[in-house]
Amino acid sequence: MSEVWIQRLEDKNHDNRREAAFVLGNTGDPEVIAPLLKMAADPEEAVWAATHRGELVDPDSPDHPRVVAIESVLRLAQNEDCWVELRQCLTHRDPDIRGQAAWCLGYCPYTDEDRRAEVEQALKNALKEPDQRVVYNALLALENLRAVELANILPL
């Protein structure tokens, strides 16, 4: 069943992509994490969805497929197996997936201090990444976790 919905993440129809992201977010299947992260990072989607049925579309609006994909990943990450998969996506071969995983790891709720420390260390390691998108998302994640202050790192 997940395979059909994963394929729909690449559909040209904005509504189909959003529906697929939402459905996959409710599966509890760790295998859907990487495809959802890939869709969330799709650069073509930002251009393609600039208009939808003649209306301008805000890529940060709550009903945008990329936003739904990220929300789905964050919802899935509450499941232990899915969280482990999200954490492993930080070392995925695709830099788009690594970058989105870094961002998501910074916005997961952490009640376990050991897990939070593990994530902070993994994100700090990601700062050595050659792909700047991954570094940028790792910095945002670390700032959200209050592990770093960007104002002290980045020249403004």
C-alpha positions as CSV (number, residue, x, y, z in Angstrom):
1,M,0.0,0.0,0.0
2,S,2.8,2.5,0.9
3,E,4.4,2.0,-2.5
4,V,1.4,3.5,-4.3
5,W,1.3,6.5,-2.0
6,I,5.1,7.0,-2.3
7,Q,4.7,7.1,-6.1
8,R,2.0,9.8,-5.6
9,L,4.5,12.0,-3.9
10,E,6.0,12.6,-7.3
11,D,2.6,13.4,-9.0
12,K,2.3,16.6,-10.8
13,N,-1.0,17.4,-9.1
14,H,-0.6,19.5,-6.0
15,D,-3.6,17.9,-4.2
16,N,-2.4,14.4,-4.9
17,R,1.0,15.1,-3.4
18,R,-0.5,16.7,-0.3
19,E,-2.9,13.7,0.1
20,A,-0.1,11.2,-0.3
21,A,2.1,13.0,2.3
22,F,-0.7,13.1,4.7
23,V,-1.6,9.4,4.3
24,L,2.0,8.3,4.5
25,G,2.3,10.3,7.7
26,N,-0.3,8.0,9.3
27,T,1.2,4.7,8.2
28,G,3.7,4.3,11.1
29,D,6.1,2.8,8.4
30,P,9.7,3.9,8.8
31,E,10.3,3.2,5.1
32,V,8.3,6.3,4.1
33,I,10.5,8.8,6.0
34,A,13.2,9.2,3.2
35,P,10.6,9.7,0.4
36,L,8.7,12.3,2.5
37,L,12.0,14.1,3.2
38,K,12.9,14.0,-0.5
39,M,9.5,15.5,-1.5
40,A,9.9,18.2,1.1
41,A,13.2,19.2,-0.5
42,D,12.0,19.1,-4.1
43,P,13.3,22.3,-5.7
44,E,11.2,21.8,-8.8
45,E,8.1,21.7,-6.6
46,A,8.7,25.2,-5.4
47,V,8.6,26.6,-9.0
48,W,5.8,24.2,-10.1
49,A,3.5,25.1,-7.2
50,A,4.0,28.9,-7.6
51,T,0.6,28.8,-9.1
52,H,-2.1,26.2,-8.6
53,R,-5.3,26.5,-10.7
54,G,-4.3,30.0,-11.5
55,E,-3.9,31.1,-7.9
56,L,-0.6,32.0,-6.3
57,V,0.4,29.4,-3.7
58,D,2.5,30.2,-0.7
59,P,5.2,27.4,-0.3
60,D,5.0,27.9,3.5
61,S,1.3,27.7,3.8
62,P,0.0,24.9,6.1
63,D,-1.7,23.1,3.1
64,H,1.4,23.1,0.9
65,P,2.6,19.5,0.1
66,R,6.1,20.2,1.4
67,V,4.7,21.5,4.7
68,V,2.4,18.4,5.0
69,A,5.4,16.2,4.2
70,I,7.4,17.7,7.1
71,E,4.5,17.5,9.5
72,S,4.1,13.9,8.5
73,V,7.7,13.2,9.3
74,L,7.5,14.9,12.6
75,R,4.4,12.9,13.4
76,L,6.0,9.6,12.4
77,A,9.1,10.4,14.4
78,Q,7.1,10.0,17.6
79,N,7.3,6.3,16.8
80,E,10.7,4.8,17.9
81,D,11.3,2.9,14.7
82,C,10.5,5.9,12.6
83,W,12.7,8.2,14.8
84,V,15.6,5.8,14.3
85,E,15.0,5.9,10.5
86,L,14.9,9.8,10.6
87,R,18.2,9.8,12.5
88,Q,19.7,7.5,10.0
89,C,18.6,9.8,7.1
90,L,21.1,12.3,8.4
91,T,23.7,10.1,6.7
92,H,21.7,9.3,3.6
93,R,23.6,9.4,0.3
94,D,21.2,12.1,-1.0
95,P,22.0,15.6,0.4
96,D,18.4,16.8,0.0
97,I,17.3,14.0,2.4
98,R,20.2,14.7,4.8
99,G,19.3,18.4,4.9
100,Q,15.6,17.8,5.5
101,A,16.5,15.2,8.2
102,A,18.7,17.7,9.9
103,W,15.9,20.2,10.0
104,C,13.4,17.7,11.3
105,L,15.7,16.4,14.0
106,G,15.8,19.9,15.4
107,Y,12.1,20.2,15.6
108,C,11.2,16.8,17.1
109,P,10.1,17.0,20.8
110,Y,12.6,15.5,23.1
111,T,11.8,14.3,26.6
112,D,14.8,12.1,26.9
113,E,18.0,14.2,27.6
114,D,20.2,11.4,26.3
115,R,18.4,11.3,23.0
116,R,18.5,15.1,22.8
117,A,22.3,15.0,23.4
118,E,22.7,12.4,20.7
119,V,20.8,14.5,18.2
120,E,22.8,17.6,19.1
121,Q,26.1,15.8,18.6
122,A,24.8,14.3,15.3
123,L,23.8,17.8,14.1
124,K,27.1,19.2,15.2
125,N,28.8,16.5,13.1
126,A,26.6,17.5,10.2
127,L,28.3,21.0,10.3
128,K,31.3,19.4,8.7
129,E,29.1,18.2,5.7
130,P,30.3,19.4,2.3
131,D,26.8,20.3,1.2
132,Q,25.9,23.7,2.4
133,R,22.1,23.0,2.5
134,V,22.8,20.3,5.1
135,V,25.0,22.7,7.1
136,Y,22.4,25.4,7.0
137,N,19.6,23.1,8.1
138,A,21.8,21.6,10.9
139,L,22.5,25.2,12.1
140,L,18.7,26.0,12.1
141,A,18.0,22.7,14.0
142,L,20.7,23.4,16.6
143,E,19.5,26.9,17.1
144,N,15.9,25.6,17.6
145,L,17.2,23.1,20.1
146,R,19.0,26.0,21.8
147,A,22.3,24.2,21.4
148,V,23.9,27.2,19.5
149,E,23.0,30.8,18.9
150,L,23.4,31.7,15.2
151,A,24.1,35.3,16.1
152,N,27.3,34.2,17.8
153,I,28.3,32.0,14.8
154,L,27.3,33.8,11.6
155,P,28.5,37.3,10.7
156,L,25.5,39.5,10.0
